[in-house]
Amino acid sequence: QVQLVESGGGLVQAGGSLRLSCAASGSIFRINAMEWYRQAPGKQRELVAGITSDGSTDYADSVKGRFTISFSRDNAKNTVYLQMNSLKLEDTAVYYCSLDSGWKKYWGQGTQVTVSS
């Protein structure tokens, strides 16, 4: 079993910053990539940012230059972060992290990010 636990969401004013964390634990034998997705009300879930096992990163056009994804491995604890700066109203969504093991994708429970004017 693999568990992903997100934290760091909350309410922030437009222009502000938040840092999301996602701690992965359990029977993790391989990590191809870890990603952040978001889903706003009435919209489909979309990929926000991803980082592969070799450190390559990719971002949705809407967040390039504002969001930064990073990864750390400390003993058995794997954590992916999403630093979100210059937040906009349209960044409001539930943010989910995922772990791609190559044969299965695992999901966290999501954390709410609300940007107010």
MDAnalysis code that builds the backbone (N, CA, C; Angstrom):
import MDAnalysis as mda
import numpy as np

u = mda.Universe.empty(351, n_residues=117, atom_resindex=np.repeat(np.arange(117), 3), trajectory=True)
u.add_TopologyAttr("name", ["N", "CA", "C"] * 117)
u.add_TopologyAttr("resid", np.arange(1, 118))
u.add_TopologyAttr("resname", ["GLN", "VAL", "GLN", "LEU", "VAL", "GLU", "SER", "GLY", "GLY", "GLY", "LEU", "VAL", "GLN", "ALA", "GLY", "GLY", "SER", "LEU", "ARG", "LEU", "SER", "CYS", "ALA", "ALA", "SER", "GLY", "SER", "ILE", "PHE", "ARG", "ILE", "ASN", "ALA", "MET", "GLU", "TRP", "TYR", "ARG", "GLN", "ALA", "PRO", "GLY", "LYS", "GLN", "ARG", "GLU", "LEU", "VAL", "ALA", "GLY", "ILE", "THR", "SER", "ASP", "GLY", "SER", "THR", "ASP", "TYR", "ALA", "ASP", "SER", "VAL", "LYS", "GLY", "ARG", "PHE", "THR", "ILE", "SER", "PHE", "SER", "ARG", "ASP", "ASN", "ALA", "LYS", "ASN", "THR", "VAL", "TYR", "LEU", "GLN", "MET", "ASN", "SER", "LEU", "LYS", "LEU", "GLU", "ASP", "THR", "ALA", "VAL", "TYR", "TYR", "CYS", "SER", "LEU", "ASP", "SER", "GLY", "TRP", "LYS", "LYS", "TYR", "TRP", "GLY", "GLN", "GLY", "THR", "GLN", "VAL", "THR", "VAL", "SER", "SER"])
u.atoms.positions = np.array([
    [0.829, -1.190, 0.000],
    [0.000, 0.000, 0.000],
    [0.869, 1.249, 0.000],
    [0.434, 2.232, -0.751],
    [1.119, 3.520, -0.808],
    [0.152, 4.587, -0.305],
    [0.629, 5.438, 0.555],
    [-0.197, 6.523, 1.070],
    [0.425, 7.858, 0.674],
    [-0.427, 8.751, 0.225],
    [-0.018, 10.116, -0.107],
    [-0.848, 11.067, 0.745],
    [-0.176, 11.931, 1.469],
    [-0.869, 12.871, 2.337],
    [-0.435, 14.291, 1.985],
    [-1.392, 15.073, 1.503],
    [-1.109, 16.474, 1.158],
    [-1.359, 17.378, 2.361],
    [-0.664, 18.490, 2.363],
    [-0.877, 19.522, 3.381],
    [-0.439, 20.852, 2.799],
    [-0.816, 21.922, 3.503],
    [-0.358, 23.250, 3.116],
    [-1.380, 24.099, 2.405],
    [-2.538, 23.545, 2.111],
    [-3.567, 24.355, 1.473],
    [-4.166, 25.351, 2.434],
    [-4.981, 26.240, 1.900],
    [-5.616, 27.234, 2.758],
    [-6.158, 28.384, 1.953],
    [-6.457, 29.452, 2.668],
    [-7.006, 30.675, 2.077],
    [-5.902, 31.719, 1.988],
    [-5.751, 32.307, 0.825],
    [-4.703, 33.301, 0.618],
    [-5.233, 34.390, -0.302],
    [-4.740, 35.600, -0.131],
    [-5.156, 36.692, -1.012],
    [-4.429, 36.599, -2.351],
    [-5.058, 37.130, -3.365],
    [-4.424, 37.169, -4.676],
    [-3.069, 37.868, -4.564],
    [-2.082, 37.289, -5.241],
    [-0.724, 37.807, -5.168],
    [0.119, 37.143, -4.097],
    [-0.517, 36.391, -3.228],
    [0.181, 35.722, -2.142],
    [0.792, 34.401, -2.559],
    [1.325, 33.701, -1.558],
    [2.028, 32.442, -1.810],
    [1.550, 31.355, -0.854],
    [1.672, 30.139, -1.325],
    [1.435, 28.952, -0.501],
    [2.420, 27.881, -0.919],
    [2.733, 27.011, 0.010],
    [3.584, 25.859, -0.312],
    [2.849, 24.583, 0.074],
    [2.580, 23.768, -0.922],
    [1.940, 22.491, -0.683],
    [2.993, 21.407, -0.508],
    [2.681, 20.453, 0.353],
    [3.562, 19.303, 0.556],
    [2.755, 18.035, 0.362],
    [3.434, 17.005, -0.094],
    [2.794, 15.704, -0.250],
    [3.803, 14.651, 0.183],
    [3.496, 13.973, 1.278],
    [4.390, 12.943, 1.805],
    [3.911, 11.581, 1.341],
    [4.808, 10.858, 0.709],
    [4.502, 9.519, 0.216],
    [5.165, 8.483, 1.104],
    [4.401, 7.500, 1.506],
    [4.949, 6.444, 2.352],
    [4.306, 5.110, 1.979],
    [4.879, 4.035, 2.546],
    [4.329, 2.716, 2.268],
    [5.260, 1.905, 1.386],
    [4.691, 0.967, 0.662],
    [5.457, 0.038, -0.171],
    [5.758, 0.668, -1.529],
    [6.717, 1.589, -1.500],
    [7.093, 2.285, -2.731],
    [8.360, 1.641, -3.276],
    [8.231, 0.940, -4.366],
    [9.385, 0.264, -4.939],
    [10.026, 1.069, -6.053],
    [9.210, 1.913, -6.646],
    [9.719, 2.678, -7.779],
    [8.892, 3.945, -7.933],
    [9.546, 5.049, -8.240],
    [8.857, 6.308, -8.534],
    [9.310, 6.771, -9.906],
    [8.398, 6.736, -10.861],
    [8.701, 7.301, -12.176],
    [8.552, 8.812, -12.159],
    [7.507, 9.256, -11.491],
    [7.242, 10.695, -11.435],
    [6.277, 10.977, -10.300],
    [6.330, 12.210, -9.829],
    [5.320, 12.700, -8.909],
    [4.749, 13.975, -9.505],
    [3.464, 14.131, -9.357],
    [2.778, 15.228, -10.034],
    [1.776, 15.905, -9.105],
    [1.468, 17.135, -9.447],
    [0.377, 17.866, -8.810],
    [-0.707, 18.122, -9.853],
    [-1.935, 17.823, -9.486],
    [-3.101, 18.114, -10.295],
    [-4.005, 19.054, -9.487],
    [-4.943, 19.651, -10.173],
    [-5.954, 20.442, -9.474],
    [-7.286, 20.295, -10.184],
    [-8.322, 20.488, -9.391],
    [-9.671, 20.427, -9.939],
    [-10.498, 21.547, -9.327],
    [-10.944, 22.442, -10.180],
    [-11.798, 23.538, -9.760],
    [-13.252, 23.094, -9.908],
    [-14.169, 23.729, -9.185],
    [-15.581, 23.347, -9.275],
    [-16.093, 23.414, -10.709],
    [-16.735, 22.329, -11.141],
    [-17.303, 22.293, -12.475],
    [-16.308, 22.072, -13.593],
    [-15.053, 21.837, -13.228],
    [-14.022, 21.655, -14.262],
    [-13.363, 20.289, -14.108],
    [-12.703, 19.872, -15.171],
    [-11.979, 18.607, -15.117],
    [-10.667, 18.768, -14.357],
    [-10.205, 17.666, -13.829],
    [-8.899, 17.682, -13.165],
    [-7.822, 17.939, -14.214],
    [-6.874, 18.821, -13.875],
    [-5.815, 19.158, -14.816],
    [-4.446, 19.010, -14.169],
    [-3.480, 18.662, -14.994],
    [-2.107, 18.553, -14.526],
    [-1.524, 19.946, -14.332],
    [-0.947, 20.170, -13.183],
    [-0.338, 21.468, -12.864],
    [1.176, 21.421, -13.045],
    [1.797, 20.391, -12.451],
    [3.256, 20.278, -12.515],
    [3.655, 18.838, -12.249],
    [4.795, 18.465, -12.798],
    [5.294, 17.113, -12.580],
    [6.805, 17.103, -12.488],
    [7.329, 16.120, -11.788],
    [8.777, 15.953, -11.677],
    [9.088, 14.471, -11.800],
    [10.055, 14.145, -12.655],
    [10.405, 12.749, -12.873],
    [11.534, 12.325, -11.928],
    [11.845, 11.040, -11.970],
    [12.855, 10.504, -11.074],
    [14.242, 11.091, -11.349],
    [14.455, 11.594, -12.565],
    [15.761, 12.191, -12.868],
    [15.758, 13.703, -12.660],
    [14.673, 14.214, -12.108],
    [14.617, 15.631, -11.766],
    [14.043, 16.539, -12.833],
    [13.632, 15.988, -13.946],
    [13.028, 16.807, -14.995],
    [11.662, 17.302, -14.538],
    [11.372, 18.550, -14.854],
    [10.099, 19.137, -14.436],
    [9.299, 19.620, -15.643],
    [8.000, 19.711, -15.433],
    [7.104, 20.202, -16.473],
    [5.965, 20.926, -15.789],
    [5.473, 21.973, -16.456],
    [4.424, 22.802, -15.862],
    [3.332, 23.096, -16.881],
    [2.136, 23.266, -16.384],
    [1.064, 23.775, -17.224],
    [1.397, 25.217, -17.584],
    [1.008, 25.631, -18.772],
    [1.323, 26.997, -19.210],
    [0.776, 28.039, -18.238],
    [-0.355, 27.741, -17.632],
    [-1.012, 28.716, -16.766],
    [-0.242, 28.982, -15.478],
    [0.710, 28.119, -15.129],
    [1.436, 28.306, -13.870],
    [2.933, 28.511, -14.073],
    [3.393, 28.443, -15.305],
    [4.828, 28.616, -15.565],
    [5.297, 29.970, -15.068],
    [6.432, 29.943, -14.384],
    [6.990, 31.177, -13.847],
    [6.438, 31.550, -12.483],
    [5.369, 30.882, -12.048],
    [4.772, 31.190, -10.746],
    [4.884, 30.016, -9.778],
    [4.789, 28.796, -10.298],
    [4.824, 27.598, -9.452],
    [6.144, 26.863, -9.660],
    [6.616, 26.235, -8.589],
    [7.831, 25.426, -8.667],
    [7.605, 24.101, -7.949],
    [7.881, 23.008, -8.645],
    [7.758, 21.683, -8.046],
    [9.145, 21.191, -7.657],
    [9.228, 20.522, -6.517],
    [10.497, 19.960, -6.074],
    [10.233, 18.673, -5.324],
    [11.311, 17.924, -5.121],
    [11.171, 16.593, -4.522],
    [12.315, 16.364, -3.554],
    [12.025, 15.729, -2.463],
    [13.088, 15.365, -1.536],
    [12.880, 13.933, -1.068],
    [14.003, 13.266, -0.832],
    [13.954, 11.896, -0.328],
    [14.828, 11.829, 0.922],
    [14.204, 11.506, 2.035],
    [14.923, 11.423, 3.299],
    [14.613, 10.076, 3.912],
    [15.588, 9.173, 3.836],
    [15.394, 7.784, 4.277],
    [14.198, 7.186, 3.549],
    [13.186, 6.813, 4.259],
    [12.035, 6.168, 3.628],
    [10.931, 7.151, 3.278],
    [11.191, 8.432, 3.496],
    [10.159, 9.438, 3.283],
    [10.410, 10.187, 1.988],
    [9.428, 10.116, 1.088],
    [9.498, 10.841, -0.175],
    [8.471, 11.968, -0.140],
    [8.915, 13.181, -0.384],
    [8.024, 14.326, -0.302],
    [8.148, 15.178, -1.558],
    [7.002, 15.526, -2.119],
    [6.993, 16.450, -3.249],
    [6.334, 17.747, -2.789],
    [6.890, 18.851, -3.250],
    [6.416, 20.173, -2.855],
    [5.924, 20.932, -4.083],
    [5.038, 21.850, -3.839],
    [4.616, 22.786, -4.875],
    [4.611, 24.175, -4.263],
    [5.611, 24.959, -4.637],
    [5.667, 26.350, -4.197],
    [4.854, 27.179, -5.172],
    [3.849, 27.860, -4.660],
    [2.938, 28.625, -5.508],
    [3.056, 30.097, -5.141],
    [3.528, 30.896, -6.078],
    [3.676, 32.329, -5.877],
    [2.756, 33.096, -6.805],
    [2.556, 34.358, -6.503],
    [1.713, 35.224, -7.340],
    [0.382, 34.556, -7.653],
    [-0.255, 34.064, -6.624],
    [-1.492, 33.318, -6.818],
    [-2.592, 34.204, -7.378],
    [-3.400, 33.580, -8.237],
    [-4.506, 34.269, -8.890],
    [-5.825, 33.619, -8.466],
    [-6.896, 34.354, -8.695],
    [-8.210, 33.812, -8.341],
    [-8.449, 32.471, -9.027],
    [-7.982, 32.361, -10.260],
    [-8.227, 31.138, -11.029],
    [-7.394, 29.944, -10.573],
    [-6.521, 30.161, -9.601],
    [-5.777, 29.037, -9.027],
    [-6.590, 28.319, -7.952],
    [-7.737, 28.864, -7.613],
    [-8.592, 28.232, -6.615],
    [-9.038, 26.857, -7.103],
    [-8.774, 25.839, -6.284],
    [-9.090, 24.465, -6.665],
    [-8.707, 23.532, -5.519],
    [-9.098, 22.281, -5.662],
    [-8.550, 21.232, -4.806],
    [-7.323, 20.690, -5.515],
    [-6.215, 20.659, -4.804],
    [-4.949, 20.207, -5.366],
    [-4.660, 18.785, -4.883],
    [-4.325, 17.931, -5.839],
    [-4.033, 16.531, -5.551],
    [-2.614, 16.193, -5.971],
    [-1.941, 15.406, -5.174],
    [-0.659, 14.906, -5.638],
    [-0.837, 13.457, -6.080],
    [0.022, 13.032, -6.970],
    [-0.006, 11.662, -7.456],
    [1.399, 11.119, -7.550],
    [1.498, 9.807, -7.444],
    [2.764, 9.101, -7.579],
    [2.591, 8.065, -8.670],
    [3.425, 8.155, -9.679],
    [3.387, 7.227, -10.805],
    [4.505, 6.215, -10.616],
    [4.110, 4.961, -10.342],
    [5.113, 3.934, -10.097],
    [5.521, 3.220, -11.376],
    [4.854, 3.543, -12.459],
    [5.120, 2.862, -13.723],
    [4.057, 1.843, -14.060],
    [3.467, 1.237, -13.036],
    [2.371, 0.301, -13.284],
    [1.084, 0.725, -12.595],
    [1.176, 1.708, -11.732],
    [-0.014, 2.197, -11.044],
    [0.198, 3.647, -10.627],
    [-0.898, 4.389, -10.640],
    [-0.846, 5.771, -10.190],
    [-1.625, 5.863, -8.874],
    [-0.974, 6.435, -7.893],
    [-1.572, 6.617, -6.577],
    [-1.944, 8.076, -6.391],
    [-3.009, 8.311, -5.609],
    [-3.516, 9.666, -5.400],
    [-3.651, 9.992, -3.926],
    [-3.431, 11.250, -3.622],
    [-3.717, 11.736, -2.292],
    [-5.168, 12.148, -2.194],
    [-5.555, 12.636, -1.007],
    [-6.956, 12.970, -0.765],
    [-7.293, 14.380, -1.195],
    [-6.274, 15.178, -1.482],
    [-6.495, 16.543, -1.941],
    [-6.440, 17.560, -0.816],
    [-6.047, 18.771, -1.184],
    [-6.027, 19.883, -0.233],
    [-6.584, 21.112, -0.940],
    [-7.450, 21.839, -0.242],
    [-8.144, 22.974, -0.846],
    [-7.247, 24.211, -0.840],
    [-7.166, 24.857, -1.978],
    [-6.504, 26.157, -2.092],
    [-7.551, 27.154, -2.564],
    [-7.737, 28.205, -1.786],
    [-8.702, 29.235, -2.137],
    [-7.988, 30.578, -2.193],
    [-8.078, 31.232, -3.335],
    [-7.460, 32.544, -3.527],
    [-8.564, 33.583, -3.550],
    [-8.453, 34.574, -2.689],
    [-9.486, 35.600, -2.579],
    [-8.972, 36.934, -3.114],
    [-9.889, 37.780, -3.492],
    [-9.519, 39.096, -4.040],
    [-9.348, 40.129, -2.948],
])
